[in-house]
Amino acid sequence: MALSFFDQFMSPSFMGIPLMALALSLPWIFFPSPSSRWLNNRLLTLQSWFINRFTQQLLTPLNFGGHKWALLFTSLMVFLISLNMLGLLPYTFTPTTQLSLNLGLAVPLWLATVIIGLRNQPTAALGHLLPEGTPTPLIPILIIIETISLFIRPLALGVRLTANLTAGHLLIQLIATAAFVLLPMMPTVAILTATLLFLLTLLEVAVAMIQAYVFVLLPPPYCSS
């Protein structure tokens, strides 16, 4: 029974054919297409308001040169939110619970921001490796520590997203199983457990959105260095 809890994180396949590409492309089907009308419907208006607010919050700490990344960051954030939210539906697969996928998104994004920062402002980018006012004996140690933290950053991005979503899905399945088992024996406790499951599901919806926002929010400051 314990092993079956992790079956939901296995990559889906049909007749030996992996369906990861289908799981990644499916969210784009549900996005409403912009219309040529002067007035959009409520869904397009809500989508435009959400994207504009996110882009404004994302670009606030960046200089003008970092604004060219707006399309990439906004598209990635909407894509991750869609994957995370669809993964909360019953009998669905969440691609962002796979560490390989998250690292595949985090490493190129991190590498691009570091390379562009070194190309545009090499002095400021290298200055992050040594805080101002550091005592002379500590300079070699701090440079090593900051370099290690720089290379660990994409791993931290991928592990954070994977761990939060995996833990949430496991907790939902455990509480749902407990509510189902307790229903014939202790209905009152089962109702309380179901209420807890509902509140946890709302929390997971918030976590799915916050984790996608954090995943996209952390790399941008380094591309404007």
C-alpha positions as CSV (number, residue, x, y, z in Angstrom):
1,M,0.0,0.0,0.0
2,A,2.9,2.4,0.8
3,L,4.4,1.9,-2.6
4,S,1.2,2.7,-4.4
5,F,1.2,6.3,-3.1
6,F,4.2,7.0,-5.4
7,D,2.6,5.5,-8.5
8,Q,1.1,8.9,-9.3
9,F,4.6,10.3,-9.9
10,M,5.5,7.8,-12.5
11,S,5.8,9.1,-16.0
12,P,2.7,8.0,-18.0
13,S,3.0,5.8,-21.0
14,F,0.6,4.1,-23.5
15,M,1.6,0.9,-25.2
16,G,5.2,1.7,-24.2
17,I,5.1,5.2,-25.7
18,P,5.9,8.0,-23.1
19,L,3.1,10.6,-22.8
20,M,5.3,13.3,-21.2
21,A,5.2,15.4,-24.4
22,L,1.4,15.2,-24.4
23,A,1.2,16.2,-20.7
24,L,3.5,19.2,-21.4
25,S,1.6,20.4,-24.5
26,L,-2.0,19.9,-23.1
27,P,-2.1,23.1,-21.0
28,W,-1.6,25.3,-24.1
29,I,-4.9,24.0,-25.5
30,F,-6.8,25.6,-22.7
31,F,-5.4,29.1,-23.0
32,P,-7.9,31.4,-24.7
33,S,-6.8,32.9,-28.0
34,P,-6.8,36.7,-28.3
35,S,-9.6,38.1,-30.4
36,S,-9.7,41.0,-32.8
37,R,-12.7,42.6,-31.1
38,W,-12.5,45.9,-29.4
39,L,-14.0,44.4,-26.2
40,N,-12.8,41.0,-25.0
41,N,-14.9,38.5,-23.0
42,R,-14.5,38.1,-19.2
43,L,-12.0,35.2,-19.5
44,L,-9.6,37.2,-21.8
45,T,-10.0,40.3,-19.6
46,L,-9.1,38.3,-16.5
47,Q,-6.2,36.6,-18.3
48,S,-4.8,40.0,-19.5
49,W,-5.2,41.5,-16.0
50,F,-3.4,38.6,-14.4
51,I,-0.5,38.7,-16.9
52,N,-0.1,42.5,-16.7
53,R,0.0,42.4,-12.9
54,F,2.5,39.6,-12.8
55,T,4.7,41.3,-15.4
56,Q,4.6,44.5,-13.4
57,Q,5.6,42.8,-10.2
58,L,8.4,40.8,-12.0
59,L,9.9,43.8,-13.8
60,T,9.9,46.2,-10.9
61,P,13.3,45.3,-9.4
62,L,14.9,45.0,-12.9
63,N,16.5,47.8,-14.9
64,F,15.3,48.7,-18.4
65,G,17.7,46.2,-20.0
66,G,16.0,43.3,-18.2
67,H,12.5,44.1,-19.6
68,K,13.3,42.2,-22.8
69,W,12.9,39.0,-20.7
70,A,9.2,39.8,-19.9
71,L,7.8,37.5,-22.6
72,L,9.9,34.5,-21.6
73,F,9.3,34.9,-17.8
74,T,5.6,35.5,-18.2
75,S,5.1,32.5,-20.6
76,L,7.1,30.2,-18.3
77,M,5.1,31.3,-15.2
78,V,1.8,30.8,-16.9
79,F,3.0,27.4,-18.2
80,L,4.1,26.2,-14.8
81,I,0.9,27.4,-13.1
82,S,-1.2,25.5,-15.7
83,L,0.8,22.3,-15.1
84,N,0.6,22.6,-11.4
85,M,-3.1,23.4,-11.3
86,L,-4.0,20.6,-13.8
87,G,-2.0,18.2,-11.7
88,L,-4.4,18.7,-8.8
89,L,-7.3,17.2,-10.7
90,P,-8.0,13.5,-10.0
91,Y,-6.4,10.9,-12.1
92,T,-4.0,13.3,-13.7
93,F,-0.2,13.5,-14.0
94,T,1.9,16.5,-12.8
95,P,5.0,16.8,-15.0
96,T,6.5,19.3,-12.5
97,T,6.9,16.6,-9.9
98,Q,9.7,15.2,-12.0
99,L,13.1,16.6,-10.9
100,S,14.6,16.0,-14.4
101,L,12.0,18.3,-16.0
102,N,12.4,21.1,-13.3
103,L,16.2,21.0,-13.7
104,G,15.8,21.1,-17.5
105,L,13.9,24.3,-17.0
106,A,16.0,25.8,-14.2
107,V,19.6,25.1,-15.6
108,P,19.2,26.9,-19.0
109,L,17.3,29.8,-17.4
110,W,20.0,30.2,-14.7
111,L,22.8,29.8,-17.1
112,A,21.4,32.4,-19.5
113,T,21.0,35.0,-16.7
114,V,24.5,34.4,-15.5
115,I,26.1,34.6,-19.0
116,I,24.1,37.7,-19.9
117,G,25.0,39.4,-16.6
118,L,28.7,38.6,-17.1
119,R,28.6,39.9,-20.7
120,N,26.7,43.1,-20.0
121,Q,28.2,44.1,-16.6
122,P,31.1,41.8,-15.7
123,T,32.3,44.0,-12.8
124,A,28.9,44.1,-11.1
125,A,28.3,40.4,-11.7
126,L,31.6,39.3,-10.3
127,G,31.1,41.7,-7.4
128,H,28.3,39.5,-6.1
129,L,31.0,36.9,-5.2
130,L,32.6,39.2,-2.7
131,P,30.4,41.3,-0.3
132,E,31.6,44.9,0.3
133,G,33.6,45.4,3.5
134,T,34.8,41.8,3.8
135,P,37.9,41.4,6.0
136,T,41.0,40.5,4.0
137,P,41.5,37.0,5.7
138,L,38.0,36.0,4.8
139,I,38.1,36.9,1.1
140,P,39.2,33.5,-0.3
141,I,36.7,31.6,1.8
142,L,33.8,33.9,0.9
143,I,34.6,33.8,-2.8
144,I,34.5,29.9,-2.6
145,I,31.3,30.0,-0.6
146,E,29.6,32.5,-3.0
147,T,30.7,30.5,-6.1
148,I,29.3,27.3,-4.6
149,S,26.0,29.0,-3.8
150,L,25.9,30.4,-7.4
151,F,26.2,26.9,-8.9
152,I,23.8,25.4,-6.4
153,R,21.0,27.9,-7.3
154,P,19.5,26.0,-10.3
155,L,19.5,22.8,-8.2
156,A,17.7,24.6,-5.4
157,L,15.1,25.9,-7.9
158,G,14.4,22.5,-9.3
159,V,14.4,20.7,-5.9
160,R,12.1,23.4,-4.3
161,L,9.5,23.0,-7.0
162,T,9.7,19.2,-7.0
163,A,9.6,18.8,-3.2
164,N,6.7,21.2,-2.5
165,L,4.5,19.6,-5.2
166,T,5.4,16.0,-4.3
167,A,4.8,16.6,-0.6
168,G,1.5,18.2,-1.3
169,H,0.2,15.4,-3.5
170,L,1.3,12.8,-1.1
171,L,-0.4,14.5,1.8
172,I,-3.6,14.9,-0.2
173,Q,-3.6,11.2,-1.1
174,L,-2.9,10.2,2.5
175,I,-5.7,12.3,4.0
176,A,-8.1,11.2,1.2
177,T,-7.3,7.5,1.9
178,A,-7.8,8.1,5.7
179,A,-11.2,9.8,5.1
180,F,-12.3,6.9,2.8
181,V,-11.2,4.2,5.4
182,L,-12.8,6.0,8.4
183,L,-16.1,6.7,6.7
184,P,-17.8,3.3,7.5
185,M,-16.3,3.1,11.0
186,M,-16.3,6.7,12.3
187,P,-18.4,9.0,10.1
188,T,-17.9,12.1,12.3
189,V,-14.1,11.7,12.1
190,A,-14.3,11.0,8.4
191,I,-16.3,14.3,7.9
192,L,-13.7,16.2,9.8
193,T,-11.0,14.5,7.8
194,A,-12.8,15.4,4.6
195,T,-13.0,19.1,5.7
196,L,-9.3,19.0,6.4
197,L,-8.8,17.6,2.9
198,F,-10.8,20.4,1.4
199,L,-8.7,23.0,3.2
200,L,-5.5,21.3,2.2
201,T,-6.6,21.3,-1.4
202,L,-7.1,25.1,-1.2
203,L,-3.7,25.4,0.3
204,E,-2.2,23.3,-2.5
205,V,-3.9,25.5,-5.1
206,A,-2.1,28.5,-3.5
207,V,1.2,26.5,-3.3
208,A,0.9,25.6,-7.0
209,M,0.7,29.3,-7.9
210,I,3.3,30.5,-5.5
211,Q,5.9,27.9,-6.4
212,A,5.5,28.8,-10.1
213,Y,5.9,32.4,-9.3
214,V,9.0,31.8,-7.1
215,F,10.5,29.6,-9.8
216,V,10.3,32.4,-12.3
217,L,11.0,35.3,-9.8
218,L,14.4,34.2,-8.5
219,P,16.5,34.1,-11.7
220,P,15.6,37.5,-13.2
221,P,17.5,39.7,-10.7
222,Y,20.8,38.1,-11.9
223,C,20.1,38.9,-15.6
224,S,20.1,42.6,-14.8
225,S,23.4,42.5,-12.9
